[in-house]
Amino acid sequence: IMDGQPSKSILLYGKTGVGKTVSTKYLLNHLKTDIKKYRDVDLTTVWVLCENTNTSYQLAASIINSLREPENHIRPTGYPAEDMYQMMYRELDALGGHTVIVLDEVDNLQSDDKLLYELPRARANGRIENVRVTVIGISNDLKFKDNLRQKVKSSLAQQELLFPPYDANQLREILYARADQAFQEGVLTDGVIPLCAAFAAQDIGDARQALTLLRE
């Protein structure tokens, strides 16, 4: 993207609370900063939380509304499906440059994977001309990739990255870093953080769970 070249779409997967979303936001912020400093590339990011989005039609409407001002938002019903898709591609193509579309909790679209296949290939298939699109899919379902159709898998998961659960040592490091900012000196006894880290590691290695335990 820094060089204005095509980039592969990527699928990030792992259990909840292991850093998939925060890592993606962190790196996209760095990308935006570096492009402003060093390159003349137009970059747009679109973030869609797919928690309540389970069809390609709804996804297209969410992408359109992410790119429009609130007063120009559309209802996610009432349009012929192909009209909705064409409207979405027109909105994307008008951006130019490069657009990164992040589909958080992408596994909710598994039953209707039309756009999971088409979006990464939109330029190659002539749906868009002026913009390059990269799709980042984020899933908490470790088996999501295995249940995708092969053509969708080859389109969405051109690269894959598994986020493993945190172990107790890693959770302790996270909690100590947060505790340094959260608590006055002497508030915590020595055993609190190791105990919270151990409980969370025994479960699913979820950093959010470890932080909740520490807060309690």
C-alpha positions in Angstrom: 0.0 0.0 0.0 2.9 2.4 0.8 4.1 1.9 -2.8 0.6 2.2 -4.3 0.7 -1.5 -5.3 -1.9 -4.3 -4.9 -1.9 -6.1 -1.5 -3.2 -9.4 -0.5 -6.3 -9.8 1.7 -5.7 -11.4 5.1 -7.7 -13.4 7.6 -6.9 -13.0 11.3 -8.4 -15.6 13.6 -8.1 -16.6 17.2 -10.1 -16.7 20.4 -11.6 -13.6 21.9 -9.3 -11.2 23.8 -6.0 -12.2 22.2 -5.4 -8.8 20.4 -6.7 -9.3 16.8 -8.8 -6.1 16.7 -6.4 -3.9 18.7 -3.4 -5.0 16.6 -5.2 -4.2 13.4 -6.1 -0.7 14.6 -2.6 -0.2 15.8 -1.0 -1.1 12.5 -3.6 0.8 10.4 -2.9 3.9 12.5 0.8 3.5 11.8 0.1 3.0 8.1 -1.9 6.2 8.0 0.8 8.2 9.8 3.6 6.8 7.5 1.7 7.5 4.3 1.2 11.1 5.3 4.9 11.5 6.1 6.5 9.5 3.2 4.1 8.8 0.4 1.5 10.5 -1.8 -1.2 7.8 -1.6 -4.8 8.3 -0.8 -5.8 5.8 1.9 -9.3 5.1 3.2 -10.2 2.6 6.0 -13.6 1.2 6.4 -14.4 -0.7 9.6 -17.5 -2.9 9.7 -18.5 -4.8 12.8 -20.4 -7.7 11.4 -22.0 -8.7 14.8 -25.5 -7.9 13.4 -24.6 -8.3 9.7 -25.1 -11.7 8.3 -25.8 -11.1 4.6 -23.8 -9.6 1.8 -26.7 -7.2 1.2 -26.4 -5.9 4.7 -22.7 -5.7 4.4 -22.9 -3.6 1.3 -25.3 -1.2 3.0 -22.9 -0.9 6.0 -20.0 -0.1 3.7 -22.0 2.6 1.9 -23.1 4.2 5.2 -19.5 4.1 6.5 -18.4 6.2 3.6 -21.3 8.7 3.7 -22.3 11.5 6.1 -25.1 10.5 8.4 -27.7 12.6 6.6 -27.0 10.6 3.4 -27.2 7.1 5.0 -29.5 4.6 3.3 -31.8 2.0 4.8 -30.5 -1.5 4.6 -33.7 -2.7 3.0 -35.8 -1.9 -0.1 -33.3 -2.0 -2.9 -32.8 -4.8 -5.5 -29.6 -6.7 -4.4 -27.6 -5.9 -7.6 -28.5 -2.2 -7.2 -27.1 -2.2 -3.7 -23.9 -3.9 -4.8 -23.4 -1.4 -7.7 -24.1 1.5 -5.3 -21.4 0.2 -3.0 -18.9 -0.2 -5.8 -19.6 3.3 -7.1 -18.9 4.7 -3.6 -15.6 2.7 -3.3 -14.5 3.7 -6.8 -15.1 7.4 -6.2 -12.5 7.2 -3.4 -9.5 6.4 -5.6 -6.2 5.4 -4.1 -6.4 2.4 -1.7 -9.1 1.3 0.6 -8.7 -1.1 3.4 -12.0 -2.8 4.5 -11.9 -4.4 7.9 -14.6 -7.0 8.6 -14.6 -7.6 12.3 -16.4 -10.8 13.3 -16.5 -11.8 9.7 -17.7 -15.3 10.6 -21.2 -13.9 10.8 -21.2 -13.8 7.0 -20.5 -17.4 6.5 -23.9 -18.3 5.3 -23.9 -15.6 2.6 -20.3 -15.3 1.4 -20.9 -13.5 -1.9 -19.0 -10.3 -1.0 -16.3 -12.2 0.9 -15.4 -13.7 -2.5 -16.1 -10.6 -4.7 -14.6 -7.7 -2.7 -11.0 -8.8 -2.8 -11.4 -9.5 -6.6 -13.5 -6.5 -7.4 -10.8 -4.7 -9.4 -9.8 -7.8 -11.3 -13.4 -8.5 -12.2 -14.1 -5.0 -13.5 -16.4 -3.9 -10.7 -14.1 -1.0 -9.8 -11.4 0.9 -11.8 -10.0 3.7 -9.7 -9.4 2.2 -6.3 -7.5 -0.8 -4.9 -9.3 -2.8 -2.2 -7.7 -4.8 0.6 -9.9 -6.9 2.9 -9.0 -7.8 6.4 -11.2 -10.4 8.0 -11.2 -10.9 11.7 -12.8 -14.0 13.3 -13.1 -15.5 16.8 -14.1 -18.8 15.2 -11.1 -21.0 14.8 -13.0 -23.3 12.4 -14.3 -20.4 10.3 -11.7 -20.8 7.6 -12.3 -24.6 7.3 -16.0 -24.0 6.6 -15.4 -21.5 3.7 -15.9 -22.6 0.1 -12.5 -23.1 -1.5 -12.9 -20.1 -3.9 -13.9 -17.9 -1.0 -11.0 -19.1 1.0 -8.5 -18.4 -1.8 -10.0 -14.9 -2.2 -10.4 -13.7 1.5 -7.6 -15.7 3.1 -4.7 -15.0 0.7 -2.7 -14.6 3.9 -3.6 -16.0 7.3 -2.5 -15.1 10.8 -3.4 -17.1 13.9 -3.4 -15.3 17.2 -2.7 -17.9 19.9 -4.1 -17.5 23.4 -1.9 -15.6 25.9 -0.1 -17.8 28.4 0.2 -16.9 32.1 3.6 -15.1 31.7 2.3 -12.9 28.9 -0.9 -12.1 30.8 1.2 -11.1 33.8 3.2 -8.6 31.6 0.0 -7.1 30.3 -1.5 -6.7 33.8 1.7 -5.3 35.3 1.8 -2.6 32.6 -1.9 -1.7 33.2 -1.5 -1.8 37.0 1.3 0.7 36.8 -1.1 3.3 35.4 -4.2 2.2 37.2 -3.3 1.9 40.8 -1.5 4.0 43.5 1.7 2.5 44.9 1.1 -0.2 47.5 -2.5 -0.8 46.6 -1.9 -4.3 45.2 -0.3 -7.2 47.1 2.3 -9.2 45.3 0.0 -12.2 44.6 -2.9 -10.4 42.9 -1.6 -10.1 39.4 -0.1 -13.6 39.2 -3.4 -15.1 40.4 -5.5 -13.1 37.9 -3.1 -14.2 35.1 -3.2 -17.8 36.2 -7.0 -17.9 36.2 -7.3 -16.3 32.8 -4.6 -18.6 31.3 -6.4 -21.7 32.6 -9.6 -20.6 30.8 -8.9 -19.3 27.2 -6.0 -16.9 27.6 -8.2 -13.9 27.2 -6.5 -10.6 28.2 -9.9 -8.9 28.6 -10.9 -11.6 31.1 -7.6 -11.1 33.0 -8.2 -7.3 33.2 -11.8 -7.9 34.4 -10.4 -10.2 37.2 -7.8 -7.6 38.1 -10.5 -4.8 38.3 -12.7 -6.9 40.5 
